[in-house]
Amino acid sequence: MPQKTATMPSLIAFDLDDTLYKERDYVVSGRRAVAAALAPVAGVDAGILLEVMNNSDDAFETLHAALAGTPAAGVGIAEMVAIYRQHRPDIALTTGVAGTLTELRRRGNKLALITDGNHTRQHAKVRALGLDDFFGRHNVIVSDDIGSDKTTPAPFAAAERLATGMPHVYVGDNPAKDFHWPSVRGWQTIMLADAEGKNIHIQNIGGFPSVFKPQTVIDRFERLLQFQF
């Protein structure tokens, strides 16, 4: 069973995308919103527009090209991105997340969220997932709000100010940016493995220097309840 040397309550901070829910679900939700908004303008079925986006790595560029010659030809890529970012996400927490967060908080831990991304998009996800109930608005740190992402120490320093004197833990999924700076700052780092291979970013841990690797890997979110915090 994984253990910490300290048994006192901790600040446990979490990544958002592909840690608390599947980011692919957000991508699907956003593309559906774009298709639904443009279909009546273009005079094309929304399902067809969605298929155009799903069959391309450059979804909006491909859709923009496909709309040439339709009444929606004047809709620019920037407008599509705005619809995507501002839509109300149809997403849900991964199974076991809500119960685990509830129990971790019941044990006296302070919970926080550290996530990279656009302010509007990330806060919309937080609201859609009901995460304010677990973290509170003051404990949600979005890179766009502070001007620095997780490739810098700034988001982790901001989280440390939320709970001085406590051990710090970060739970994430992406070795490219989730574990380096918290490890440097003395945090415990835990990676949630992509057991189903559905994450946006591939977890090729072996391809990263040791300073980017998590201290511990878990295969299910509920495994966090086995730690001594």
Disulfide bonds with the S-S distance in Angstrom:
none
